[in-house]
Amino acid sequence: MNRMQCLKSIKVRRSPWILTRFKSTDASASEVEHFRNLAPTWWDTHGNQRILHLMNLARLDFIQRNIRNTIKIENSDIYVPGFNYKKFLPKDISTAVQEEFDNEIEKILISRKLKVLDVGCGGGILAESMGRLPYVQHVTGVDLTKDCIEVAKLHAKKDPALKGKLTYELKAVEDVEPNEGYDIVTCFEMLEHVDSPSSILSHSWRKLKPNGILFISTINKDLISWFTTIFMGEYVLKIVPVGTHHLNKYVNSKDIIKWFQSTVPNKYQVMDVKGTMYLPFKAWVEHNCSDVGNYFLAIKKLPK
């Protein structure tokens, strides 16, 4: 047995929920431990995860808006390119036109039967929401924290509408099959918790079909982020458990885009990038300063 084989055969003694660390997308033992402790309160909308439940509404708005923007309606009696009907038609008529337009888009989306991969799904807040969308055929949620996966499975059983539409698996994204098997891949509130964000991006990108969309939500590495998410969020307002975030793990939106420029040049399209922030008594709102604080990012995989 050579030296490399010996190294691979050694099991590192750790806590019972993570025995080995040899994959580039493995979470650190401390991160797994942190989320293991959070698992029992994942679906308490008034507890430690309240802020995440509120953010989920903004995430869904961002996702659905970008998915709908990929739909082009041609040869339709209700669509006239370049005509601003909201400006020139009475409100009741423009509203009716918009409703018919939305229905047409919905029909096209439903026919596509989208498959979704939620990377770092936690207790399943986003995965369940995606599973309820009429045009989503199936959602696969993966996470490395066993307790979170168990919580997600138990909660999903409470909604009969999710039966057959939602699967949870305790595995790393690189172990998900098949490559190019998903229309949508989401990495929400997880890149700031891993040691190698570029590895997560690389493996997530491989899971996307051509014309699929990768959705990302994470936090810029700056003093404003430290002040809002750690100092205020964890220590002052106490809306997030202490130890949830670490400034050195935050990832700038510009750095993610640079990664795509250097790794898959001419094979991607930045569809949308928005900053987002939490306002007490108003929940999460979007803004155009995507290089400050939290942000949402949508990147399309261009056909080969």
C-alpha positions in Angstrom: 0.0 0.0 0.0 1.5 3.3 -1.0 1.4 6.6 1.0 -1.7 7.9 -0.8 -3.6 4.7 -0.3 -2.6 4.8 3.4 -3.9 8.3 3.8 -7.2 7.4 2.1 -7.7 4.4 4.4 -7.3 6.5 7.6 -10.6 7.5 9.3 -10.3 10.8 11.2 -12.0 10.5 14.6 -14.6 13.2 14.9 -18.1 13.6 16.1 -20.5 10.8 15.1 -22.2 12.9 12.4 -19.1 13.5 10.4 -16.3 10.9 10.3 -14.1 11.9 7.4 -13.0 15.1 5.8 -11.6 14.5 2.3 -14.0 16.2 -0.1 -13.6 19.8 -1.2 -17.3 20.5 -0.4 -17.3 19.0 3.1 -18.5 21.3 5.8 -16.2 21.9 8.8 -17.1 20.0 12.0 -17.8 23.3 13.8 -20.3 24.3 11.1 -22.1 20.9 11.2 -22.2 21.1 15.0 -23.7 24.6 14.9 -26.5 23.7 12.5 -27.1 20.4 14.3 -27.9 22.5 17.4 -30.3 24.7 15.3 -32.2 21.8 13.7 -34.9 21.4 16.4 -36.0 25.1 16.0 -35.8 25.2 12.1 -39.5 25.5 11.6 -40.2 27.8 14.6 -41.2 31.0 12.8 -40.9 33.0 16.0 -37.6 31.5 17.1 -34.0 31.4 15.9 -34.9 30.9 12.2 -37.5 33.7 12.1 -35.2 35.9 10.0 -34.6 33.1 7.5 -38.3 32.5 7.1 -38.8 36.2 6.4 -35.9 36.1 3.9 -37.4 33.1 2.2 -40.3 35.3 0.9 -37.8 37.7 -0.8 -35.8 34.7 -2.2 -38.9 33.3 -3.8 -39.8 36.6 -5.4 -36.3 36.9 -6.8 -36.3 33.3 -8.1 -39.8 33.4 -9.7 -39.1 36.8 -11.3 -36.0 35.5 -13.0 -37.6 32.2 -14.0 -40.5 34.1 -15.6 -38.1 36.5 -17.4 -36.7 33.5 -19.4 -40.1 33.0 -21.0 -40.6 34.6 -24.4 -44.1 34.7 -25.8 -44.3 34.8 -29.5 -47.2 34.9 -32.0 -49.6 35.8 -29.2 -52.8 37.9 -29.4 -52.0 39.4 -26.0 -48.5 40.5 -26.5 -47.3 43.4 -28.7 -43.5 43.9 -28.5 -42.5 47.4 -27.5 -46.0 48.5 -26.5 -46.4 49.8 -23.0 -50.0 48.9 -22.4 -49.9 49.9 -18.7 -49.1 53.5 -19.8 -51.7 53.8 -22.7 -54.6 51.6 -21.6 -57.1 52.2 -18.8 -56.1 50.5 -15.6 -58.8 47.8 -15.6 -57.9 46.8 -19.2 -54.1 46.8 -18.6 -54.7 44.7 -15.5 -56.8 42.2 -17.5 -54.1 42.1 -20.2 -51.4 41.5 -17.5 -53.4 38.6 -16.0 -53.8 37.0 -19.3 -50.1 37.5 -20.0 -49.2 35.9 -16.7 -51.5 32.9 -17.3 -49.8 32.4 -20.7 -46.4 32.4 -19.0 -47.6 30.0 -16.3 -48.8 27.5 -18.9 -45.4 27.5 -20.6 -43.6 27.0 -17.3 -45.9 24.2 -16.3 -45.1 22.4 -19.5 -41.4 22.5 -18.7 -41.7 20.5 -15.5 -38.6 22.0 -13.8 -36.2 19.9 -11.6 -34.6 21.7 -8.7 -31.5 21.0 -6.6 -31.3 22.9 -3.3 -27.7 22.7 -2.1 -27.3 23.2 1.7 -31.1 22.8 2.2 -31.0 22.8 6.0 -34.4 22.1 7.4 -36.1 22.6 4.0 -37.6 26.1 4.1 -36.7 26.9 0.5 -37.0 23.4 -0.8 -40.6 23.1 0.4 -41.5 26.4 -1.1 -40.0 25.4 -4.4 -41.9 22.1 -4.3 -45.2 23.9 -4.1 -44.7 25.9 -7.3 -46.9 24.4 -10.0 -44.2 24.4 -12.6 -41.7 22.5 -10.5 -41.8 18.8 -11.0 -39.3 17.7 -8.3 -37.0 19.2 -5.7 -33.9 17.4 -4.3 -32.5 18.9 -1.2 -29.0 18.0 0.0 -27.2 18.9 3.2 -24.3 17.6 5.4 -26.1 17.9 8.7 -28.0 14.7 9.5 -30.3 16.4 12.1 -31.4 19.1 9.6 -32.2 16.4 6.9 -34.3 14.5 9.5 -36.2 17.7 10.5 -36.8 18.5 6.8 -38.2 15.0 6.1 -40.5 15.1 9.1 -41.8 18.5 8.2 -42.4 17.7 4.6 -44.7 14.8 5.6 -47.1 17.3 7.1 -48.1 18.5 3.6 -49.7 15.9 1.3 -49.1 18.2 -1.7 -45.4 17.6 -1.4 -45.6 13.8 -1.7 -43.5 12.6 -4.6 -42.2 16.2 -5.3 -39.5 16.4 -2.6 -36.5 14.3 -1.7 -33.9 15.0 0.9 -30.5 13.4 0.9 -27.5 13.5 3.4 -24.7 14.1 0.9 -22.3 16.6 -0.6 -23.2 18.3 -3.8 -20.4 16.6 -5.7 -22.1 13.2 -5.0 -25.4 14.3 -6.5 -26.4 12.6 -9.8 -26.7 13.2 -12.6 -24.5 16.0 -13.9 -26.5 18.5 -16.0 -29.7 17.0 -14.5 -31.3 20.1 -13.0 -33.0 23.2 -14.4 -32.5 25.2 -11.2 -29.8 24.9 -8.6 -29.9 27.0 -5.5 -27.1 27.9 -3.0 -28.8 30.1 -0.5 -27.3 31.2 2.8 -24.6 28.4 2.6 -21.5 29.8 0.8 -20.7 31.8 3.9 -20.6 28.6 5.9 -18.1 26.5 3.8 -14.3 26.5 3.6 -14.2 26.3 -0.2 -16.9 28.4 -1.9 -15.3 27.9 -5.3 -15.7 24.1 -5.0 -19.4 24.5 -4.2 -19.8 26.8 -7.2 -17.9 24.4 -9.5 -19.9 21.3 -8.5 -23.2 23.2 -8.5 -22.5 24.5 -12.0 -21.9 20.9 -13.2 -25.4 19.9 -12.0 -27.1 22.5 -14.2 -28.6 21.7 -17.6 -27.8 24.1 -20.4 -30.1 27.1 -20.1 -30.5 26.3 -16.4 -30.2 28.9 -13.7 -27.9 29.0 -10.6 -29.4 31.1 -7.8 -27.0 32.3 -5.0 -27.7 34.2 -1.8 -24.9 35.1 0.5 -23.0 38.0 2.1 -20.3 40.5 1.0 -17.1 40.6 3.1 -17.2 44.2 4.4 -17.6 46.2 7.6 -21.2 46.9 6.9 -21.9 43.1 6.7 -20.1 42.6 10.0 -22.1 45.4 11.7 -25.5 44.3 10.4 -25.2 40.5 10.4 -22.9 39.8 13.4 -22.8 42.8 15.7 -26.5 43.9 15.3 -28.0 40.6 14.2 -26.3 38.2 16.7 -25.3 40.4 19.7 -27.7 43.4 19.8 -31.0 42.4 18.2 -30.4 38.7 18.8 -32.4 37.7 15.8 -29.7 35.3 14.7 -27.9 32.8 17.1 -24.4 33.9 18.1 -21.8 32.1 16.1 -23.9 31.7 13.0 -21.7 34.0 10.9 -17.9 34.5 10.4 -16.7 37.5 8.5 -13.7 35.7 7.1 -16.0 33.3 5.3 -18.2 36.0 3.6 -18.0 36.1 -0.2 -18.1 39.3 -2.3 -20.5 39.3 -5.2 -17.8 40.7 -7.5 -15.6 37.8 -6.6 -18.3 35.3 -7.6 -18.7 36.9 -11.0 -14.9 37.0 -11.4 -14.9 33.2 -10.7 -17.3 32.7 -13.6 -15.3 34.9 -15.8 -12.1 33.0 -15.2 -13.6 29.5 -14.9 -16.4 29.3 -17.5 -15.8 32.3 -19.8 -18.5 32.9 -22.5 -20.6 30.0 -21.0 -22.6 32.0 -18.5 -24.9 35.1 -18.3 -25.5 37.2 -15.2 -29.3 37.5 -15.3 -29.8 39.6 -12.2 -27.9 40.7 -9.1 -29.6 42.5 -6.2 -28.6 43.7 -2.8 -31.0 42.8 0.0 -31.4 44.0 3.5 -33.6 43.4 6.5 -35.7 46.3 7.7 -37.4 45.9 11.1 -41.2 46.0 10.7 -40.9 45.7 6.9 -38.9 42.4 6.5 -36.5 42.0 3.6 -36.2 44.5 0.7 -34.1 44.6 -2.5 -31.8 47.4 -3.5 -29.3 48.0 -6.3 -26.1 48.1 -4.1 -25.2 44.4 -4.6 -21.6 44.9 -3.4 -22.8 45.8 0.1 -24.2 43.4 2.7 -26.5 40.6 1.6 -27.2 39.9 -2.0 -29.1 37.7 -4.5 -27.5 36.5 -7.7 -29.0 34.6 -10.7 -26.6 33.2 -13.3 -27.8 31.3 -16.5 -25.8 28.5 -18.0 -25.5 29.2 -21.7 -26.0 26.3 -24.2 -22.8 24.6 -25.4 
